[in-house]
Amino acid sequence: MMRFDLAMQVRPLEVQGHQQLLVQIELLCIGIDKHYSFLSMLGYKVFIVAVLAIFPLVPRSLSYRAYRLSFVGTACSSLYSLYALYGRPRAWNLQALQVYFQSIIATKDFIYLIYCLTFVTSHLFLKFALIPVLCRTLEHIAKFLRRNFNHSTLYRKYLEDPCVWVESNTTTINILSSHAEIGLGFLLIVSLFSWQRNIIQTFMYWQLLKLMYHAPVSAGYHQSVWVKIGRTVNPLVQRYAPFLNTPVSAIQRWWFR
């Protein structure tokens, strides 16, 4: 009888534990849905504004405003995503901030936050820089539509094929984004020889490219692009400019450090 009573007492506790676990999972799912909904709604706006900035027939003043708004919107969505996933630092001292930044520095949201801040604070007007922003917003929009409008007639008729293509070609989209990001680094180097030069911005952007090369979320795409660049450039340097071997080796040591 005592064993039976103990079993009867344990079962309600197990049921209560399972119920609490289900409630926590449900709250987590609701939070994730709200998170994706906010990012996707902001992604719609960023996508429209970015297309407006790239479109050639738009007046330059309007295009420039749309260009800056695209980076501001993407930076806000990345900052919100970091806050939703990682919260705030536990304290505002140096040690706590160091631990916090070590946990977020290799994430895609942090990388895009720094990327957008680099260009929104610059006086350069490089429409080419919007390609990674468009690629990122396309992924968010496609995921949101497939998650929430999968049974909609309008979605099935007009949007299902583009969304399926985006989700099945994320590798191609990420490689395109990586090409654009690396190309921007060389464009900034070229801009150093113009009146629009900004040495600090160029140096900070190449630090960001170095982070993209080593961060797990982007390392595969960036490393594949750099391998292709190395296969093209290295033979030309060895054949026509062997005196560049020493500075190239110094740059490589800094890059892989």
N, C-alpha and C positions, 0 to 999 in steps of 0.2 A: 504494500500500500504506500509506503514512504517513497519507493522508486516511482510509482505511478504519479504521486503528487508532485514530485520534483520534475517529472517529464511534463506534466500539465502546466507547471510554472515556467519552464524553459520555452515551451512552444509560443506562448504569447509574446515573450521577449524577442524570440527570433522573428516572429511576424512583425512586431513593432520595428525591429532593426531593418527588415526588408522594406517596410513602408517608408522609413526615413531615407533609406538609400534611394528608393524610387523618386521621392520628392526632390532630393538633391540632384539626381540625374535630370529630372524634368526642368528644374530651375536652370541647370547648366545649359540644357538644350534651348530654353527660351532665351537665355543670355546670348548664346551663339547665334540664334536666329536674328535677334535684334542687332547684334554686331554686324552680321553680313548684310542685313537690310539697310543699315545706315551707310555702310561702305558702298553698297551697290547704288543707292539713291544718289550719293555724292559722286559716284563713278559716272552715272548718266550725265550729270552736269559738267563734270570735268571733260568727258568725251566730247560733248557738244561744243564746249568752249574751245577745246584743243583743235577740233576740226575747223572751227571758225577762224582760229589763229593761223592755221596752215593754208586755208583756202586763198588762192592768189588774187581773187577779185575783191576781197574785202579791203576797205581803206586801211592805210598803214597805222593810223592812230587806234582804230578799233582792233586791228589785228594785234598790236602790241599789248593792249589791255587784256585781250583774251589770252595772249601768251603768258602774261604774268599771273592771271587768274587760274590758269591750268596748273601752274606749279604751286600756287597757294592752296588750291583745292586738294591736290595730291599730298602736299605736306600735312594738311589738316587731317586727311583720312589716315595717313601713316601714323601721325601722332596719336589719334584716337585709338587706332588698332594696338599700338604699343601700350597705351594706358589700359585698354580693355583686357589685354592678354597678360601684362606683366605688372600692372598697377603702378604705384609710385615708390620711390625709394623708402626704405624703412625709417631712415633718418636722413637729415640734411648735413651730415658731416662727411669728411673726405673718404673715410673707409666705406661707409654705406653707399655713397655715390659710385665708388670704384667697383664694388660688388654688383651694383645695379647695372652699370654700363657694361660690365663684362658679360652679363646675362643677355643683353639686347644688342650688342654691337655687331654680331654676326647675323642678325635677322634681316629679312627682306624689307620689313617696314622701316627699320632704322636706316638702312642703306638708301632707300628712296626718300626718306626725310632729309638726309644730308644732301642727296642729289638735287632735290627741289630747292632747298635753301641756297645751294651753290649758284643756281641760275636765277632765282627770283631776286637775289641781292646784287646781281650783276647788271651792268649797263649794256652788255652784249645782247643782241637780238638774233639768236640762233634757232630758227624753226626746226632744224634737225634735232635739237634737244628734246622735242616733244614726242619723238618716236617711242622711247621707253615708257613715257607716260601713257600714250595711247595703247601700247601693248598691255600694260598693267590694268588699265581700266576695262579693256576688252575682256580680259580673263574674269574680272569681278562681275561684269554685267552678264557674261555667259553663264557663270555659276549661279547667279541670282535667278535668272530667268528659268533655268532648268530645275532649280529647287522649288520655285514658287508658282510657276505658270506652266508646268508640264502638261496639265490637262486642259489648258485653254485652247479654244479653236483658233484664235488669232495667232497664238504662239506656234501651234502645229503647222499652220498654213504658211506663215511667213518667216518665223524666227528659229524654228527647230534646226533646220539644216545649217545656218550660220553658227548657231551655238554649239552644235555637235562638231562642226569643223574646228572651231576655236578650242574646244576641250580636247579634241584628238590631235591637235597640232601645237600643243603648248611648248614642246621642245623647239619647233621651228620658230615660234614667236619669241621665245627666250633667246635663241641664237641671234635673231634679228635685232632684238634689244641690245644684246651684248656687242654686236657689230657697231650699232649706233653709239653706244657709250664709249667704246674704244676710239671710234672715229672722232668723237667730240674732244677726246684728250689731245689728239693730234691737231685738231682745229684750234684749240686753245694755245698750243705751242706756236702755230702759225700766226695767231693774233698777237703774239708778243712782239712781232715786227711791225705792227700797225699802231696808230694813235690810240686804239681801244685796248691796248695791252693791260693786263692785270696779273702781275707776277704772283701775288698771294692766291688769287683764285685758281690759277693754273696749277700751282704747287698743291693746294688743298684738293683739287679734283684728281690729280694723279695719286694722292694718298688714298682717295676714295676708290680709284681703279685698283690700287694695290689691295685694298680690303675686299673688293669684289673678286679679285683673283684668288684670294685665300679663303673667303667665307664659303661654307658648305652649300648655301642656297644658290650661289651663283658661280662657284669655282669651276664646275664642269663646262659650262658654256663659255666662260671667259678664257679658260685654259685652251679649249679647242680653237678659239679664234687666234690666240697668241701663237699657237703652234703653226697655224697657217701663215701668219705674218712672219714668223721666224724662218719657215721654209722658203719664203720669197725673198726676204731681206738679207739673211745671212750669206748666201752665195754672192749677192751683189756687193756686200761690204768686203768679203774676202777677195773679190776680183778687182773691184774698182777703188775701194777706199780702205785698204788694210790698216791705215793709221787710226781708224776709228775703233779698232779692236780694244784698245785700252779703256777709253771712256765707256764703251758698250759693256765691258766686263764689270766696271765699277757700278754702272746702273743696274746690271743684273744682280750683283751682290746686295745692293740696297733693296731691290725688288723682292728677292727671295728671303730676305732676313725676317 
